[in-house]
Amino acid sequence: MDKNGYDDLVQCILNALQYKACKVLLYGLAAENTSNEGEIDIAVLTPYKISEDQEERLSDAVSDLNKKHCGRYSVIDIDITSFTNKRSDFPLYQEIVQTGMVLWTK
């Protein structure tokens, strides 16, 4: 699936966070185009640690999308400062840097 095929997902994420995001990235196997099946990993970089209300809205939006698309999406939110400062310390952050494909940026 190309970048444009994720428009609905990106729009749901942005709506849930009230557009308080810096970037939405596809990462992992789906970003490397090595797999068309299985889970699709999405990282949402935010300007700050999101509130519990935003976290709940994001979780609900992803849950609704997963019901619609048979549980394909795994979405994580990371505040940009933590991501920038710790990306060399965490394998997940390294994977996002290495394989990440920008679906949306502010």
C-alpha positions as CSV (number, residue, x, y, z in Angstrom):
1,M,0.0,0.0,0.0
2,D,1.4,3.4,-0.9
3,K,1.5,6.5,1.3
4,N,-1.9,7.8,0.1
5,G,-3.5,4.5,1.1
6,Y,-3.2,5.6,4.7
7,D,-5.2,8.8,4.5
8,D,-8.2,7.5,6.5
9,L,-5.9,6.3,9.3
10,V,-3.9,9.5,9.4
11,Q,-7.1,11.6,9.5
12,C,-8.6,9.5,12.4
13,I,-5.3,9.9,14.3
14,L,-5.2,13.7,13.7
15,N,-8.9,14.1,14.7
16,A,-8.4,12.1,17.9
17,L,-5.4,14.3,18.9
18,Q,-7.1,17.5,17.7
19,Y,-4.2,17.9,15.2
20,K,-1.7,18.0,18.1
21,A,0.9,15.9,16.3
22,C,4.2,16.7,14.6
23,K,4.5,13.6,12.4
24,V,2.7,10.4,11.6
25,L,5.1,7.6,10.5
26,L,4.7,4.1,9.1
27,Y,7.5,1.9,10.3
28,G,8.6,-1.7,10.4
29,L,7.8,-4.3,7.8
30,A,4.9,-2.3,6.2
31,A,7.2,0.6,5.7
32,E,9.9,-1.6,4.1
33,N,7.3,-3.1,1.7
34,T,8.3,-6.6,2.8
35,S,4.8,-7.5,4.0
36,N,1.3,-6.8,2.9
37,E,-0.2,-8.8,5.7
38,G,-0.2,-8.6,9.5
39,E,0.0,-5.7,11.7
40,I,0.7,-2.2,10.4
41,D,2.9,-0.2,12.8
42,I,2.3,3.6,13.2
43,A,4.2,6.0,15.3
44,V,2.7,9.4,16.1
45,L,5.2,12.0,17.2
46,T,3.6,14.7,19.4
47,P,4.9,18.1,20.6
48,Y,4.4,17.0,24.2
49,K,3.2,14.0,26.3
50,I,-0.4,13.8,25.4
51,S,-3.1,14.0,28.0
52,E,-5.2,11.1,29.3
53,D,-8.2,12.5,27.3
54,Q,-6.1,12.6,24.1
55,E,-4.8,9.1,24.9
56,E,-8.3,7.8,25.3
57,R,-9.5,9.4,22.1
58,L,-6.6,8.0,20.2
59,S,-7.2,4.5,21.6
60,D,-10.9,4.7,20.7
61,A,-10.1,5.8,17.2
62,V,-7.6,3.0,16.7
63,S,-10.0,0.5,18.1
64,D,-12.7,1.6,15.7
65,L,-10.3,1.4,12.8
66,N,-9.2,-2.1,13.9
67,K,-12.8,-3.2,14.0
68,K,-13.3,-1.9,10.4
69,H,-10.0,-3.3,9.1
70,C,-9.7,-6.6,11.1
71,G,-7.2,-5.5,13.7
72,R,-4.4,-4.4,11.4
73,Y,-3.1,-1.2,13.2
74,S,-0.8,-0.7,16.1
75,V,-0.4,2.9,16.9
76,I,2.0,4.4,19.5
77,D,2.4,8.0,20.5
78,I,5.8,9.4,21.5
79,D,6.5,13.0,22.5
80,I,9.1,14.5,20.1
81,T,11.6,15.5,22.9
82,S,11.7,11.9,24.3
83,F,12.1,10.6,20.7
84,T,14.9,12.9,19.9
85,N,16.8,12.4,23.2
86,K,16.4,8.7,23.5
87,R,16.2,7.3,20.0
88,S,19.7,5.8,20.2
89,D,18.9,4.1,23.5
90,F,15.8,2.2,22.5
91,P,15.6,-0.4,19.7
92,L,12.0,0.6,18.9
93,Y,13.1,4.2,18.4
94,Q,16.0,3.0,16.2
95,E,13.6,1.0,14.1
96,I,11.4,4.0,13.6
97,V,14.3,6.1,12.5
98,Q,15.7,3.4,10.2
99,T,12.4,2.2,8.5
100,G,10.1,5.1,9.2
101,M,8.1,6.6,6.2
102,V,6.4,9.9,6.8
103,L,2.7,9.7,6.2
104,W,1.9,13.2,7.5
105,T,4.0,16.1,8.9
106,K,3.0,19.4,10.3
